[in-house]
Amino acid sequence: MLNGALLLILTVTAGVMDENGVTEDDTEMQVVGILILGSILLAVIGSVLGVITCFQKDKKKILGIIGLALNALTVLGGIILIMI
Protein backbone atom coordinates (compact mmCIF):
# COMPACT_ATOMS: atom_id res chain seq x y z
CA MET A 1 0.00 0.00 0.00
CA LEU A 2 2.87 2.34 0.77
CA ASN A 3 4.45 1.60 -2.58
CA GLY A 4 1.21 2.48 -4.38
CA ALA A 5 0.98 5.73 -2.42
CA LEU A 6 4.60 6.51 -3.29
CA LEU A 7 3.89 5.94 -6.98
CA LEU A 8 0.87 8.24 -6.80
CA ILE A 9 2.88 10.97 -5.05
CA LEU A 10 5.68 10.69 -7.60
CA THR A 11 3.18 10.89 -10.46
CA VAL A 12 1.61 14.06 -9.03
CA THR A 13 5.08 15.52 -8.42
CA ALA A 14 6.09 14.85 -12.02
CA GLY A 15 2.86 16.48 -13.26
CA VAL A 16 3.39 19.58 -11.15
CA MET A 17 7.02 19.83 -12.22
CA ASP A 18 5.96 19.54 -15.86
CA GLU A 19 3.42 22.36 -15.46
CA ASN A 20 6.07 24.58 -13.89
CA GLY A 21 8.25 24.29 -16.97
CA VAL A 22 10.72 21.62 -15.90
CA THR A 23 11.87 19.67 -18.95
CA GLU A 24 12.74 15.99 -19.13
CA ASP A 25 16.46 16.85 -19.28
CA ASP A 26 16.48 18.48 -15.82
CA THR A 27 18.04 16.55 -12.96
CA GLU A 28 14.96 16.79 -10.74
CA MET A 29 12.73 15.16 -13.36
CA GLN A 30 15.28 12.40 -13.93
CA VAL A 31 15.36 11.65 -10.19
CA VAL A 32 11.56 11.42 -10.12
CA GLY A 33 11.69 9.06 -13.12
CA ILE A 34 14.25 6.82 -11.44
CA LEU A 35 12.15 6.73 -8.26
CA ILE A 36 9.08 5.73 -10.31
CA LEU A 37 11.03 2.88 -11.92
CA GLY A 38 12.31 1.85 -8.47
CA SER A 39 8.76 1.81 -7.16
CA ILE A 40 7.67 -0.45 -10.01
CA LEU A 41 10.63 -2.76 -9.31
CA LEU A 42 9.62 -2.90 -5.64
CA ALA A 43 6.08 -3.87 -6.70
CA VAL A 44 7.44 -6.66 -8.91
CA ILE A 45 9.43 -8.02 -5.96
CA GLY A 46 6.28 -7.81 -3.81
CA SER A 47 4.31 -9.70 -6.46
CA VAL A 48 6.88 -12.49 -6.48
CA LEU A 49 6.73 -12.68 -2.68
CA GLY A 50 2.92 -12.81 -2.88
CA VAL A 51 3.08 -15.74 -5.30
CA ILE A 52 5.55 -17.53 -3.03
CA THR A 53 3.25 -17.00 -0.04
CA CYS A 54 0.30 -18.44 -1.97
CA PHE A 55 2.15 -21.72 -2.44
CA GLN A 56 3.32 -22.16 1.16
CA LYS A 57 1.31 -24.63 3.18
CA ASP A 58 1.70 -23.15 6.67
CA LYS A 59 0.90 -19.51 5.82
CA LYS A 60 -2.40 -17.68 5.47
CA LYS A 61 -3.12 -17.58 1.76
CA ILE A 62 -5.42 -14.56 1.95
CA LEU A 63 -2.52 -12.26 2.87
CA GLY A 64 -0.51 -13.52 -0.11
CA ILE A 65 -3.47 -12.99 -2.43
CA ILE A 66 -4.04 -9.45 -1.14
CA GLY A 67 -0.33 -8.62 -1.50
CA LEU A 68 -0.23 -10.10 -4.98
CA ALA A 69 -3.31 -8.14 -6.08
CA LEU A 70 -2.08 -4.80 -4.70
CA ASN A 71 1.38 -5.21 -6.19
CA ALA A 72 -0.02 -6.34 -9.53
CA LEU A 73 -2.19 -3.22 -9.66
CA THR A 74 0.84 -1.08 -8.85
CA VAL A 75 2.89 -2.72 -11.61
CA LEU A 76 0.03 -2.36 -14.09
CA GLY A 77 -0.48 1.29 -13.13
CA GLY A 78 3.23 1.99 -13.49
CA ILE A 79 3.37 0.40 -16.92
CA ILE A 80 0.35 2.41 -18.04
CA LEU A 81 1.98 5.54 -16.64
CA ILE A 82 5.15 4.87 -18.63
CA MET A 83 3.12 4.25 -21.80
CA ILE A 84 1.38 7.62 -21.45
C-alpha positions as CSV (number, residue, x, y, z in Angstrom):
1,M,0.0,0.0,0.0
2,L,2.9,2.3,0.8
3,N,4.4,1.6,-2.6
4,G,1.2,2.5,-4.4
5,A,1.0,5.7,-2.4
6,L,4.6,6.5,-3.3
7,L,3.9,5.9,-7.0
8,L,0.9,8.2,-6.8
9,I,2.9,11.0,-5.0
10,L,5.7,10.7,-7.6
11,T,3.2,10.9,-10.5
12,V,1.6,14.1,-9.0
13,T,5.1,15.5,-8.4
14,A,6.1,14.9,-12.0
15,G,2.9,16.5,-13.3
16,V,3.4,19.6,-11.1
17,M,7.0,19.8,-12.2
18,D,6.0,19.5,-15.9
19,E,3.4,22.4,-15.5
20,N,6.1,24.6,-13.9
21,G,8.3,24.3,-17.0
22,V,10.7,21.6,-15.9
23,T,11.9,19.7,-18.9
24,E,12.7,16.0,-19.1
25,D,16.5,16.9,-19.3
26,D,16.5,18.5,-15.8
27,T,18.0,16.5,-13.0
28,E,15.0,16.8,-10.7
29,M,12.7,15.2,-13.4
30,Q,15.3,12.4,-13.9
31,V,15.4,11.6,-10.2
32,V,11.6,11.4,-10.1
33,G,11.7,9.1,-13.1
34,I,14.3,6.8,-11.4
35,L,12.2,6.7,-8.3
36,I,9.1,5.7,-10.3
37,L,11.0,2.9,-11.9
38,G,12.3,1.8,-8.5
39,S,8.8,1.8,-7.2
40,I,7.7,-0.4,-10.0
41,L,10.6,-2.8,-9.3
42,L,9.6,-2.9,-5.6
43,A,6.1,-3.9,-6.7
44,V,7.4,-6.7,-8.9
45,I,9.4,-8.0,-6.0
46,G,6.3,-7.8,-3.8
47,S,4.3,-9.7,-6.5
48,V,6.9,-12.5,-6.5
49,L,6.7,-12.7,-2.7
50,G,2.9,-12.8,-2.9
51,V,3.1,-15.7,-5.3
52,I,5.5,-17.5,-3.0
53,T,3.3,-17.0,0.0
54,C,0.3,-18.4,-2.0
55,F,2.2,-21.7,-2.4
56,Q,3.3,-22.2,1.2
57,K,1.3,-24.6,3.2
58,D,1.7,-23.1,6.7
59,K,0.9,-19.5,5.8
60,K,-2.4,-17.7,5.5
61,K,-3.1,-17.6,1.8
62,I,-5.4,-14.6,2.0
63,L,-2.5,-12.3,2.9
64,G,-0.5,-13.5,-0.1
65,I,-3.5,-13.0,-2.4
66,I,-4.0,-9.5,-1.1
67,G,-0.3,-8.6,-1.5
68,L,-0.2,-10.1,-5.0
69,A,-3.3,-8.1,-6.1
70,L,-2.1,-4.8,-4.7
71,N,1.4,-5.2,-6.2
72,A,0.0,-6.3,-9.5
73,L,-2.2,-3.2,-9.7
74,T,0.8,-1.1,-8.9
75,V,2.9,-2.7,-11.6
76,L,0.0,-2.4,-14.1
77,G,-0.5,1.3,-13.1
78,G,3.2,2.0,-13.5
79,I,3.4,0.4,-16.9
80,I,0.3,2.4,-18.0
81,L,2.0,5.5,-16.6
82,I,5.2,4.9,-18.6
83,M,3.1,4.3,-21.8
84,I,1.4,7.6,-21.5
